[in-house]
Amino acid sequence: MTLRASQLDFEPADALAALCKAAGDPLRLNVLRALTNDSFGVLELAQIFAIGQSGMSHHLKVLAQAGLVATRREGNAIFYRRALAQMETVGGTLHGALLQEVDRLALPLEVRERIAQVHQQRAAASQDFFARSAERFQAQQDLIAGLPQYRDSVLALLDSLDFPAGARALEIGPGDGSFLPELARRFSAVTALDNSPAMLELARLRCERDGLTNVQLQLADALLDDYPSADCVVLNMVLHHFAAPAQALQTLAGRVNIGGSLLITELCSHNQSWARDTCGDLWLGFEQDDLAHWALAAGLTQGESLYVGLRNGFQIQVRHFQRTPSLPYVAERPSLARTIDR
């Protein structure tokens, strides 16, 4: 009996064919390049590549069917990012090689400019929120996770690192300055950096009230302006306000002295979309693996992690990453993780 081609089981080849089809279009390759360290909604990608929404949706569907992009829902919006290659699956090796080649591409200048415009739009929305909401800052933070809910966990991790005498700290986005007294007690000098004059004024009042003479306040953009590096860089509930968190992590890693530490307190991924309007959040938390992947790409090694469960349904991740001298990469060491229920 002779079998027709349609009767044969071509499922493994179908997966390879979908991958090859997705890679066979220069626009789709450039979309993958744009998603290297970022995630965008379909409207943002349509703006970046100057095509209609329906056309971009078609290209994203082809990429998704090939397993080259993954989606994440942020409230009512869906964001696309690159999917990691699964080497053990059919097409995994080809997927990984394709992404390596894509990363060699230089995006056209006009595309890079439109990506910058999208980032500026996100950043402007965040900065405008804090300019309008400084007086309600603490009440808004308490709706999700105020400092008292994770302070002890951050301090436990901080104290376990045993910084030498004379070490310096840098806090990005200190809010109303509530964590600055803790840093001032543990470090010889502390810099508090914020791009919001209103928020920095709240931090100044805190420093005056608590007599924090070793804290310097600086009005600056953490990604664009110049400021001193430090032995310990702290971001408490700040990363979800950055327009491009992976790129922000890349920049901030460079502000950590060799041998120093980056401490990040962040929400785990959640679906409470009201946090955008009420608290000015650009991102609804982050997957734990995403932070580890971004930190590794920024040249950091992963240390201990703490996870704090909150009664209001949110979970906080307290993460430690270290900047070590450059060494040949062998394998990512698993992190130590502890969970604390509140």
N, C-alpha and C positions, 0 to 999 in steps of 0.2 A: 504493500500500500504506500502510495506517495503522499507525503504531507505537504500541504501548501504552506508558504512562509507565514501566513496569518495564523496557522495553527501551532506554530512553534513557540516555545517559551523564551522570549527575548527580554525578560524583565531586567536582568543585569545590564544588558546592552542599552535598554531604554534609559536607565539612570545615566549612563555615560553619554547617550545621545542628548539628553536634556542639558547636561553640563556643557557639552560642546555647542549646543544651540545657544545657550545663554551667553557663552563666551564669544560667540560669533558676531557681535555687534559692538562697534567702538563706543557708542553711548553707554551701553551697559557696563563695559569695562571701566569707563570713566566714573560711572556711578559707584562701582566697587571701590575705585581709588578714593573717591570723596568720602566713603564710609570707613576708611581705614581706622581712624581714631575718633569717629563721631557717629551720631545717629540723627536722622532727619525725618520729618514727616513728609508725606507725598507732596503737599503744597510747597514746602520748603525746597524739595528737590526739583519740583517744576520751576520754581523761581531760579534756582541755581543753574539749571541747564536750559532755561528759557524755552520750555516747551509746554504744551497744554497739560492739564492735570490728567486727562484721560490717557494721553500718550505715555506719560510717566507711569501711570498705574499699570498699563500694559507691560512696560519694561520690568517693573518691579514684580509683577506676577510671574514672568518668565524666570527671573532670578530666584524667586522664592520656590518655584517648582523644581529648580535645579539644586536647591539647598544652599544657594550662595548667599542669601540674605535671610535674616531672622527678624521677627517683629516683636514689639513690646507695646502693650497698651498703656498709655499715660492719660488716665481719665477718659475723656471722649476721643482722644487722638491716638493714632497708631504711629509709632516711630520704627524706622527701618535701620538695621545695622548689619554689618558683615557677619555671616555665620562662620564659626571656626571649622576648619577641616577635621573630619573624623577619619583618621588614617586607616582604621580597621574596616571601614565600610567600602563598598564598591564605589570607585571614583574618588576615594579620599586622597590618594596620592596625587591624582591629577588636580583636585581641588586645591591642595596645599601648594603645588607648583604654580598653579594659575595665580593665586594670591601673591606669591613671591614675585612673579613677573609683573603683576598689576602695580605692585608697590614701587617698581622701577619707573613707572610712567610719571611724567610731569603734567599735571593738570593745566589746561589752557589758562592764560592770565585772566581772561574775563570770568572763567568759572571760579578761580581762586578769589577774585574780587567779590563775586556774588555770595560765596561762602562767608567771606568776611562781613558782608552786609547782613546776612542772616544772624551771625553771631552778635553783631552790633545791635540788631533789633531785640534779640533775647536779653542782652546785657542792659540795654536802655530800659526795658520793661522792669527788670529787677531793681535797677538803681532808682527808677521813679517810685517804685513801691516803697523802698526804705526812706526816700526823701519825704514821702507822705505819711509814713507810719511809725516814725521813730518813737513818738510818745506812747504808742500802743505796743511797742516791741515785746515786752515781757509777757503781757497778757496773750499775745498771739503765739509766742513760742510755747507757752504753757498748754495751749490747745493740743499740741502734738507731743513735744518732749522738751520741757524746761531743763536748765542746767542741773537742778537738784536731783533729777531723775537719773543722770548719768555721771555726775561729778565724781562720786566715789570710785566708779569703775575706771575713769580716765586717770585719776590720781594713783590708783593701785598700779596701773600699767606704767605710768610715768615714773613712780618711785622705784619700780623694779628695774629700771634701766640704768640707775646708778651713774648719773652724769658727774663728771669731775668738777672740782671747784673752779670757778671762773667761767663755767659754761654759759652760753647765751641762748635765749629763747626768742622766738618770733611767733606771734599769734596773728593769723590772717582772719579778718572779720571778727573782731572781739565783741561785737554787739554792744551791750551796755557796760561791758568791762567786768562782768561778774567773775570771770575766771582769772583775771589779771592778778588779784592778790595771791592766788595759789602759785602762779608762775613767778611772781616777784619774790616769794619766800624761798623758791628752789633754785633760782638762777641769779647770776651776778648782774645781768642786764637783760631787759625785756623790751622788744619793739612790738607795738600794737599797730597794725596796718589796716586801714579801711578806706574805701573810695567814697564813702558817704559822710559829708561834714556833719550831718545831724546825728548819725550814729557815733561818730568820733567824739562829738561833744558829750554824749552820754558816758563814754569811756573816760573822758577827761574829768568829769564830775566824780566818777567812782575813784579815780586815782587821787584826786584832791581829798576826798572824804576819808580814804584809807591811808593817806600819807605814803603813796607808792613812789618814792623818789628815784627808784631805779628803772622806771618804766618810761619809755619814750613813745609818744604818739606820732604817727605819720599818716598824713592824707595822701594816698597814692593808689594807683591801680596795680594790683599784685601781679598782673601779667604783662604790663607795659612799662611801668616805671622802675626806677632804680631804688634799691634799698639793701641793707646789709643782710648777708647770709647768717645762719645761726646753727647751733648744735642741735637744737630741737625746734621744729616747725609744727605748729598746732593749728588744726582746722576743726573747730567744733560746730557741726551743723551748718557748714558753709558751702561744701562742694556742690550741693544741689541748687545753689544760686548761680553757678558758673554756666555760661552759655555753652561751652564745650569742655566738659569735665575731664575727659582723657587728655586733651591738650593742656588744660590747666595743671593737671598732675605732672605732666612732662616739664612744664616751666617751674613749678614749685619744687620739684625734686632737685633742680639745680640750685636752689637756695639753701639746701641742706649741706652742711659741711661734711667732708669725708669722715665717715665713722659716726655721723650724727643720725638723728631719727626724725621721721615724719609721723605724727600722730593724727589720725583722722577719726572723728566721731560722725557717724552718718546714720540715716534711716536705712533700714533694709527696704527692698522694693515693696511698694504698697499700692493700693488702688483708691486712696482717699483723694479724689480729684479736687475737693473743696480747698485743699492746702494751697493750690495755685493762687486762688483769689484772696484767701484769708491770710496766708503767710508769705506770699510772694515766691513760692517754690517754683523753679523752672523744671525740676525733675522730681518724680515721685519715688524718691529713694533709689538705691542701686543694688543690683545683685552682688553678692559677696565675691563671686568669681570675676566679675567685671573689674572691681577695684584691684584685685590681685593681678589681673592681666595688665591693667593700665600701669600699675606700679612697676611690674617686671619690665614692661616696655620702656619705662622711664629710668631704668637702671637701678631700681631699688630691690632689696630682698625682703621677703615677707617674714614678719616676726609673729608675736603672739596676738591673738584676737580675743575679745570678750563680746558676748552678745547679751543684751539686756532686754528682757521681755517686759512690756508695759501693759497696764490694765486696759488702756484704751485701744488695744489692738495693734499698735505699732511695735516694731522691734528695732533696737538700736545696735549698730555694730561699732565697736571701738577697735581700731586697727593700728598696728605698729608696723612701719616699714623702715628699713635702714639703708643708708647709702654707704656701701662698702667700696674699697678699692676695686677697680675693674679686674675681673677674673674671667677666665674662659667659662662659658656657660656649659653646665653639664646637665642639670635637671633642677626643676623648681622643688624646693623642699616643702613638705606639707607644713602648714601652720598649726600651732597649738591653739585650740579653741575651747573656751569655757562659756557656759550659758548661765546667766543670772536672771531669775524671775522676780519681777517686782509686783 
